[in-house]
Amino acid sequence: MTLAPADSLTIVSLLPRLLDTNGDAANARVLAQRARWAGVDAVVVPVHTVTDLPDRADIVVIGSGTDADLVAARDSLLPLADTVSAWLAGGVPILAVGTGWELLGDGIDLAGSTVTGLGLVAGRASVLPTRATDDIVVTTDAGTTGGVRLIGFENHARGYTGVAQSLGRIQSGTGNGDGGEGVVAGSFIGTHLHGPVLARNPHLADRLLDAACAARGLVRVGSAHTASVDDIAKAARNQVAVRLGLSSE
């Protein structure tokens, strides 16, 4: 068990060895660095088994893995299911990407077989007519991140059904396969966006950090370093948007 200082954030990275195919485990490092730039100490705790669990979790990040590792990842998550369920019930911000999100749902449909999920979030992953492999642009729903644009890279063969509230609407790309992308359910966010998504969209990272800091009574402050990095991320998003024939921010 990891004990973190009372005035720091504990950012849990679940199964970063199995669920980091697209570099999505780096979302945890993005959060930690942005917290430090804003004057809030943060520690990243990799969790592979129950023995790695810290005394508390302020934010949880789950990345994406390969289909070959789906069953192994699911079986590794099963002993952690009660803890993840408690985090969800307690309002801990959780970001799950790709197969990490799918495994928390009801199940994953494959060609000729099904992998049962943990059933902790609503919906299931279902096979798309064609694989989605391209840049994706999403306008978030008002109230999730304030109706802003998210840009990432999608690389998945499945959509997602049974979503009550999507993260946003597709401007370019496939997402869930029904015009929406991702899911927002309380403190949980699931998405197909790789990149890692928080490096390319720091406003989404700050939404998670703001929620975690508010719960702990911590205050983030602005910094020149953060502003500079945000400008670089904005330029990268605009480059993709313009290439796709969309307006820049």
Secondary structure, DSSP 4 states (H G I P E B T S, - for coil): -----TTEEEEEEESTTTS-TTSTTHHHHHHHHHHHHTT-EEEEEEESSGGG--S--SEEEE----GGGHHHHHHHHGGGHHHHHHHHHTT--EEEETHHHHHHSSEEEETTEEEE---SSS-EEEEEEEEEEEEEEEEEPTTTSSS-EEEEEEEEEEEEE--SS-SEEEEES-TTTTSEE-EEETTEEEE--BTTHHHH-HHHHHHHHHHHHHHHT------HHHHHHHHHHHHHHHHHHHHTTPPP-
